[in-house]
């Protein structure tokens, strides 16, 4: 009769490679996005000064890098 089609699945190795690639791309975009800051990066002792440091957003930028990549591209054209 008819054969069932085998579902194509992503293997564990491919999933890990995609995840690692996503994180590496996020780290690169985060470094590019947070690199040219005008604020001096002094050692922060109080929490308010630490909150003003743009590098505190590194994990957020690394995880949501497609949004920040779009922001970088828009900045280049404006």
C-alpha positions in Angstrom: 0.0 0.0 0.0 1.3 3.4 0.8 4.4 4.0 2.9 4.5 6.6 5.6 6.9 9.4 4.9 9.7 9.6 7.5 9.6 12.9 9.3 12.7 14.9 8.9 14.1 15.8 12.3 17.0 17.8 13.3 19.6 15.6 14.9 21.1 16.4 18.3 24.5 17.4 16.8 22.8 19.8 14.3 20.7 21.3 17.1 23.8 21.9 19.2 25.7 23.4 16.2 22.8 25.8 15.5 22.6 26.8 19.2 26.4 27.4 19.4 26.3 29.4 16.1 23.4 31.5 17.4 25.3 32.3 20.6 28.6 33.1 18.8 26.7 35.4 16.4 25.1 37.0 19.4 28.4 37.6 21.1 29.8 39.2 18.0 26.8 41.5 17.6 26.9 42.4 21.3 30.5 43.4 21.0 29.8 45.5 17.9 26.7 47.0 19.4 28.2 47.8 22.8 31.7 48.6 21.7 31.5 52.3 20.6 30.1 53.8 23.8 30.8 57.3 24.7 30.6 56.8 28.5 33.8 56.0 30.3 34.0 52.5 31.7 35.2 53.2 35.2 35.1 50.7 38.0 31.6 50.9 39.5 31.2 50.6 43.2 27.6 51.6 43.7 24.7 49.9 42.0 23.6 53.1 40.1 26.9 53.4 38.4 26.8 49.7 37.5 23.4 50.1 36.0 24.6 53.0 33.8 27.3 50.8 32.3 26.2 49.7 28.8 28.1 46.4 29.1 25.5 45.3 31.7 23.2 44.6 28.7 25.7 42.1 27.2 23.6 39.0 28.0 20.4 40.6 26.7 22.1 41.7 23.5 23.7 38.3 23.0 20.4 36.5 23.3 18.3 38.9 21.3 20.9 39.7 18.7 18.7 39.8 15.6 16.9 42.8 17.0 20.1 44.6 17.8 21.6 43.7 14.4 18.6 45.4 12.8 19.2 48.5 15.0 22.9 48.5 13.9 21.9 48.3 10.2 19.3 51.1 10.6 22.0 53.3 12.4 24.3 52.8 9.4 21.7 54.1 6.9 20.5 57.1 9.0 
